[in-house]
């Protein structure tokens, strides 16, 4: 069973989540989790245990959570334009935010501190397959490229934070996760 972990200000019904659900069907769970980092990890760990999760696909902030969970549970993990230092990159979102489903939440300084406690210093590189696009308008792809150096990696020129046309790689993703 594969777990999809969505990014910051998105939900389990995001465009990418819907593409993955259409492709993987009942082999994939895309679940909403709390915007509060410590609660998000608890939510995701419960799913990993309850649903016998064997692999993760994650995007953006979800990639940061996935890195922590991959280390803890030794799971194969596919990361799509992942956030490596969200305790820095989400500072600009302090205050009121709106998720893609219209839900309003307040991002606070304490959430940044929670994120920092989840930081992984040396990821087990064999467990990761990264997909980065240089045109990511939210995160600098070079940070992830450097942090996960030695992992399986696809870097494409152009694109965007959502990783334009990611579905082209579903076969490679499936092969890596098997």
N, C-alpha and C positions, 0 to 999 in steps of 0.2 A: 504494500500500500504506500502511495506517495502523498506527502503533505505539501500543499502549496501555501507559502507564507507571503501575504501581500505587503506592500510598502506603506509608507507614511501617508496619511490622508486618503487612503483607498480602502476597499473592502474586498470580501471574498467574491463579490460580483463584478469586479473590475474587468476591463476588456481582456487583459492577459489571463486572468483566472477563468473567464468564460472560454477562451481558446483552449486552455489546458483541459478544462472539464470536457469539452467537446471531443478532444483527442483521446484522453485517457479514460473517459467514462467513469465507471465505478471503481477504478484502480486509483483514483485521485480524490483527496479531500481538500477542499478549499474552505477554510473556516475563518470566520471573523474572530479577532482577538481584541483585547483591551488596548487602548492607546497608551495606557500606563505601562511602562516597560516591564517592571517586575511581575505585574499581573499577566501581561502578554506571555511571558516565559512560562508562568504557571499554567495558563490556558493551553499553550502549545505542548508542554510536557505531558499534560493530561491526555491530549489527543495522541501523542506518540505512544503512550502506554496503553491506552484503551483500544486503539485501532491498529496496533501492531505495525506502526510506520517503519518502513525499511529505507526510505529515501526522502529527500526534500528538494523541492524547486522553490526558489525564492527570489524576490525582486526588491531592490532598493533597501529600505530599512529592514524589510523581511530578510534580506541577505545577511545583515548584521546578526539578527536573531538566529538565523539558520547556521551561521558559523559557530555560534556558542553551542547550539543544540547538536550540531554535527560532531563537535569535539567531545561533548559529554556522552553522546550515545553512539559514536562511531558510525555515522550515517553518510552514505554517498549523497552529495549535495550539488545541485546545479544553481549557480548564481547568475542573475541577470542584472547588469549594471548595479552591483551591490554597494551599499553604504559601508564604508570601513570605519569612519569616525563620526557617527551620527550625533554624538555629544558635542561636536563642533558644527557640523553642517546643518543641524536643525535649530541652532540658536536663533536664526533669523525668523523662525516661526513661533517664537515665544508669544503667548497671548492666544486670542481666539482663532480657531481654524475650523474649516468645514470639510468633512469627508466627501467622497464622490457620491454618497447616498444622501447628502444633505445634513447629516448629523453634525452638530456643533460640539467641539471639545476645546478645552483650554490646555495649551502646552506650557509647562512651567519649568523653571530652573531645576527643581527637584527631579524632573524627568530626565534632564541631561545628566545629572549625577547618577541616577539609576542606570542609565545606558553605560556610563563609564565603568560601573561594576561588572558589566557583562563582557568587557573587552577580552578578546583572545589575543595573546601575544604571538604565539607560533602555531598557526593552524596546521593540521595534518594534511599536507598538500595533496596527497593521493586521493583524498576524499572529495576534491572539488573540481568542477568543470565550470569555467567562467565564460560568460558572454558579455563583451563590452563593445559599445559603440562610441567612437571618438566625438560624435556630435551630441553626446549627453549634455543637455542644457542645465541639469541639476547638480550632477556630481562629476568631478574630474576623473575620467577613466584611468588616468595614470596612477592614481592613489591605489586603486584596486589591483591594477597590473603589478605594481611593486609589492604590495602586501601579500598577494597570492602567487608570487613568482615561483615557478616550478610546478604549478597546477596545470591541468589541461586548460587551454585557453583559445578563444576565438575573439579577435579584435577586428572590427569592421570600421572603415572610414565612414564618416557621416552618421546618419541615423539620429536617434534621440534617446531620451531617458527611458521611454517605454520599450526600447529595442525594437525598432521598426522591422516588421515581417519575421518575428521570432519563430513563427510556425515552420519556416524553412528548415529549422534545425531539430524538429521533433524526432526524427530517426536517430540522429547522433545522440540526443539526450536519452532516448530510450535505451540505446546500446550501452551508454555509460552507466545508467542506473541499474541495468540487469546484472 
